[in-house]
Amino acid sequence: MKDNDIRLLTIFTEAALETSLVKDIEQLGASGYTITNARGKGSHGLRGATWEANSNIRIEVICSLEVSKQLTEHLKNSYYENYAMVIFTTQIEVLRSNKFTS
């Protein structure tokens, strides 16, 4: 993988989707991910982390451009219509980029 093909895919979404999203991420070729709790305010109002059913998570995936595109398309088609979800990608430089090849 070329260094300029590495992407950081970031997903903000409902915590209830965590198990499903982890399966999707692994099946579509990402070698790993990081999940953290997230809270804030947006178009769906104030989202706190005090009640799990109302909490959000942030998932970060370092992957190839190809995997990033596949994941983004799948998530948009599978979840956008029924769940609060924001996805963005960033081109990044990573030391030891060989750890993130698919």
N, C-alpha and C positions, 0 to 999 in steps of 0.2 A: 504494500500500500504506500502510495506517495504521501509525503507529509502534508501536502495541500488537499488531500482527500479525507482528512480526519475531521470529524464533526462532533460537537457536543449537542446532543438532542436533549432538550429539557421539556418536561411535561408537568404541568400543574393540573391536578384533578382531584376528584373525590376519593377519600381514603377507602371507601367501600370497593373500589376497583383494583386495589393493590394486587390481590392474588391473580386476577385475570390478566392484568398488565404484565406481571412478571412472566407468566407463561407465554404471552405474546412476544415479549422482548427476547426471551430465550429461543423460542421457535423460529424467530425471524433472523437469527444469526448474531446477535450481540454477545460479546464475551463476558459482559458484566454490567452492573448498574449500581447506583447509589440512591437510596430512598430516605428522605427526611420529612418530618412534619412541617406543614406550612400553614400560615394564617395571614389574613389580610382582608382587604375590601376590594370588590370589583363589581361587575355588572350583576352578579348574583347576591350582592349585599355583603355584609360583614361575615367573614368565615373565621370562626375561632377554633381552637383545638380542645375546648373543654368537654365537648360531647362528641364521641368518635363518629357517630352517624352524620355529624355536621362538619367534620374536619376535612382538611385537604392534605395532600402530600405533594412533594416535589420529587420527581424521578429524573436522574441525570444518567445519560448513557453516552459513553465515548465509543464511537464506532466509525466505520467507513462511510463515505458518501452514499454508496449503494445501500447499505443497511439502514442508514438514516432515512433515505427516500422510501424504502419499503415499509419501515415502521410508521413513518408519518402518514403514508397513504392508508395503511391498515387501520391505524387509530382513528383517523378522520372518518373513514367509512364505517367503522364498527361502533364508535362511541359519541361522536360529535352531536348527533341528533338528540340523544337522550341524557347526556351527562354534561356537567360543567367541566370543560377541559380546554387548556391552552397549550399549544405546542410551539416551540421555536427551536431553530438550529443556529449554531454558530460555527464558523470555520475556526479551528484552533490548531495550535502547535503543541505537541506532546513529546516530552522526553521519554525514551523507551517506547516509541510508538508501535513497535512490534508486539507489544502486549495486547493491542486492540485490533489485530487483524481478524478477519472473519474466516 
